[in-house]
Amino acid sequence: PEDIKLKVNGIALKVDKNGKAIFNQAATGQGKKTLRLSCEVKNPLSGKVTKGASIFEYEVGMRSATVSAEKMNVFYIGVDNPITVSASGVPSNQLKVTIKGGEMIGKGAKRVVQVTQPGIATVTLSGGGLERTEFKFRVKRIPDPIVTISGKTDGIMKSGKWRAQIGLNPELKNFDFGARCSIQSYTMYYTPKRKDVVKLRGEGLRFKGDILKFVRKAKPGDQYLFTDVKCKCPSDVAGRDVNGLVFNIK
């Protein structure tokens, strides 16, 4: 040891009997860091000193974690909600991911969350030296669909086009999930030109029975009004009230 001098950034280290030294330093700031290493070895017989130097570079990072919903920053009831989990500076086999207010499927960075009740769901990351970190997401039901016929809720339609319509279409606009809603029931008022109104009760997406028969009767001057429209979306226990429609036949 007395023939060896080891330094880091100009600081002399204690050399053990095997010619090694241990250097410890607390990380104080993020970013790239540099250690300047130097060594001097004296030949005990000739007294000649051999010198060497090198540079060791490393980077200091901070343990951090994120959980992000891939489609919207909300969990929706009745559909799969994909999320991405990441934790820098934490070994993947030590990272613990739990959820309160829902269920989680999958492992690693890509997972799916399923929820059943409106409110708040909390995803918690911990382990591997990471402090317990919580991420809260609002839990909401699927928004109300807009019910249309040929892409519209009202207006004027030519009789030939109207007679070709096959039913009501509940559209989830600006909703980036593969969810579909269904029509439970509705009331259709058919008013032929200069005749009394006919009231009919319908069910399902497609026109059928008397509903279909009167849709096929359309002539210029007739009117069709749909009210009391009820839809059922994934996870709905009961149908929900949605918009009505009115069309005048040209």
C-alpha positions in Angstrom: 0.0 0.0 0.0 2.8 2.5 0.7 3.9 2.3 -2.9 0.4 3.0 -4.3 -1.4 6.3 -4.4 -5.0 6.4 -5.7 -7.1 9.6 -6.0 -10.6 10.6 -7.1 -11.1 14.2 -8.1 -7.8 14.9 -6.3 -8.9 13.3 -3.0 -6.5 10.6 -1.8 -8.1 7.2 -0.9 -7.0 4.6 1.6 -5.4 1.7 -0.2 -5.9 -1.8 1.3 -3.3 -4.6 1.4 -4.5 -5.8 -2.1 -3.9 -2.5 -3.7 -7.6 -1.5 -3.8 -9.5 1.5 -2.6 -13.2 2.1 -2.0 -14.8 5.4 -3.0 -18.3 6.4 -1.8 -20.2 9.5 -2.7 -23.8 10.5 -2.1 -25.7 11.6 -5.2 -26.8 15.1 -4.7 -28.2 16.3 -8.0 -29.6 14.8 -11.2 -27.6 14.7 -14.4 -24.3 13.6 -15.8 -21.4 13.4 -13.4 -17.6 12.9 -13.9 -15.0 11.3 -11.6 -11.3 12.0 -12.5 -9.2 9.0 -11.4 -5.5 9.0 -11.0 -3.0 6.4 -9.9 0.7 6.4 -9.0 2.7 3.2 -8.4 6.3 3.3 -7.2 8.7 0.5 -8.0 10.1 -0.4 -4.5 13.4 -1.5 -6.1 14.2 1.2 -8.5 12.1 4.0 -7.0 10.6 4.8 -10.5 7.0 6.1 -10.3 4.5 5.1 -13.0 1.4 7.3 -13.4 -2.0 6.7 -15.0 -5.3 8.6 -15.2 -8.8 8.0 -16.5 -12.3 9.5 -16.4 -15.4 7.7 -15.2 -18.8 9.2 -16.2 -22.1 8.3 -14.8 -25.6 9.8 -14.5 -27.7 10.5 -11.4 -31.4 9.9 -11.8 -34.3 10.3 -9.5 -36.7 7.5 -8.7 -40.0 8.5 -10.1 -43.2 6.8 -11.2 -46.1 7.5 -13.5 -49.4 5.9 -14.4 -51.1 7.2 -17.4 -54.4 6.3 -19.0 -53.8 5.7 -22.7 -57.1 6.9 -24.0 -58.5 9.4 -21.5 -57.6 10.5 -18.1 -60.7 8.8 -16.8 -61.7 5.2 -16.1 -65.0 4.3 -17.7 -67.4 1.6 -16.4 -68.1 -1.4 -18.6 -65.0 -1.1 -20.9 -61.3 -2.0 -20.7 -59.2 1.0 -19.7 -55.6 0.5 -20.9 -52.9 2.2 -18.8 -49.1 2.5 -18.9 -47.1 2.1 -15.7 -43.5 3.3 -15.5 -41.1 3.8 -12.7 -37.6 5.0 -13.4 -34.8 3.8 -11.1 -36.9 0.9 -9.8 -36.1 -2.7 -10.8 -39.2 -4.2 -12.6 -39.2 -7.3 -10.4 -39.4 -5.1 -7.2 -42.1 -2.7 -8.4 -45.5 -3.3 -6.8 -48.7 -2.0 -8.5 -52.0 -2.2 -6.8 -55.4 -0.6 -7.3 -58.3 0.4 -5.1 -61.7 0.9 -6.6 -61.3 -1.5 -9.5 -59.5 -4.5 -10.9 -56.2 -4.6 -12.8 -55.3 -7.2 -15.5 -51.8 -7.8 -16.9 -48.2 -7.3 -15.9 -45.3 -5.0 -16.8 -45.8 -1.6 -18.3 -49.1 -2.3 -20.2 -52.1 -3.1 -18.1 -55.9 -2.9 -18.2 -58.2 -1.5 -15.5 -61.8 -2.5 -15.1 -64.2 -0.5 -12.9 -67.8 -1.0 -11.8 -68.7 2.0 -9.6 -68.6 5.8 -10.2 -66.2 7.7 -8.0 -62.4 7.5 -7.6 -60.0 4.7 -8.4 -56.5 4.8 -7.0 -53.4 3.1 -8.6 -50.5 2.8 -6.1 -46.9 2.2 -7.0 -44.3 1.1 -4.4 -41.2 -1.1 -3.9 -37.6 -1.0 -5.0 -36.8 2.1 -2.9 -39.8 4.1 -4.4 -41.9 5.9 -1.9 -45.6 4.8 -2.0 -47.0 6.9 -4.8 -50.7 7.2 -5.6 -52.4 8.1 -8.9 -56.1 8.9 -8.7 -58.5 8.6 -11.6 -62.2 9.6 -11.9 -64.5 6.7 -12.6 -67.5 7.6 -14.8 -70.1 5.8 -16.7 -70.0 5.8 -20.5 -71.4 9.1 -21.8 -74.9 9.2 -23.3 -75.0 8.2 -27.0 -76.6 10.4 -29.6 -79.3 8.5 -31.4 -79.5 9.2 -35.1 -81.1 8.0 -38.3 -78.8 8.3 -41.3 -76.4 10.3 -39.2 -79.0 13.0 -38.2 -81.4 13.7 -35.3 -83.9 15.8 -37.3 -84.4 17.4 -40.6 -86.0 16.7 -44.0 -85.6 13.5 -45.8 -86.8 12.3 -49.2 -89.5 9.6 -49.0 -87.4 7.1 -50.9 -84.4 7.5 -48.6 -86.6 7.3 -45.6 -88.3 4.1 -46.6 -84.8 2.6 -46.9 -83.9 3.2 -43.3 -83.5 0.1 -41.1 -83.5 1.5 -37.6 -82.1 3.8 -34.9 -78.3 4.2 -34.4 -76.9 5.1 -30.9 -73.6 6.8 -31.6 -70.9 7.3 -28.9 -69.3 10.4 -30.4 -65.7 11.3 -29.4 -65.4 8.2 -27.3 -62.2 6.3 -28.1 -63.3 2.9 -26.9 -64.8 -0.1 -28.6 -68.1 0.1 -26.7 -71.5 -0.1 -28.3 -74.9 0.8 -26.9 -78.3 -0.7 -27.8 -81.8 0.7 -28.1 -84.2 -0.7 -25.5 -87.5 1.0 -26.4 -89.0 4.1 -27.9 -92.3 5.6 -29.0 -92.9 6.6 -32.7 -95.6 9.0 -33.7 -96.4 8.7 -37.4 -98.4 11.6 -38.8 -99.5 11.1 -42.4 -100.2 14.3 -44.4 -103.7 15.6 -43.4 -104.5 12.5 -41.4 -104.6 11.5 -37.7 -101.4 10.6 -35.8 -100.5 7.0 -35.3 -98.7 6.1 -32.0 -96.5 3.0 -32.0 -94.2 1.4 -29.5 -90.9 0.1 -30.7 -88.0 -2.0 -29.3 -84.5 -2.7 -30.5 -82.1 -1.1 -33.0 -83.9 -2.3 -36.1 -87.4 -1.3 -37.3 -89.7 -4.3 -37.3 -93.4 -5.2 -37.1 -95.8 -2.3 -37.3 -92.9 0.2 -36.9 -91.3 -1.1 -40.1 -94.7 -1.2 -41.9 -95.4 2.5 -41.2 -91.8 3.5 -42.1 -92.3 1.9 -45.5 -95.5 3.9 -45.9 -93.6 7.3 -46.0 -94.9 9.9 -48.5 -94.1 13.6 -49.0 -95.7 15.6 -46.2 -95.6 12.9 -43.6 -93.8 13.4 -40.3 -92.1 10.9 -37.9 -91.4 11.7 -34.3 -89.5 9.5 -31.9 -89.8 10.1 -28.1 -89.1 8.3 -24.9 -86.0 6.8 -26.4 -84.1 4.5 -24.0 -80.6 3.2 -24.5 -78.6 0.7 -22.6 -74.8 0.9 -22.7 -72.2 -1.5 -21.2 -72.6 -1.9 -17.4 -75.9 -0.1 -17.4 -78.4 -1.7 -15.0 -81.3 0.1 -16.5 -81.9 2.0 -19.7 -81.1 5.6 -19.9 -83.1 8.4 -21.5 -81.5 9.9 -24.6 -82.4 12.3 -27.3 -85.6 12.3 -29.5 -85.8 12.6 -33.2 -88.1 14.3 -35.7 -88.1 14.0 -39.5 -90.3 15.6 -42.2 -90.7 13.6 -45.4 -90.2 15.5 -48.6 
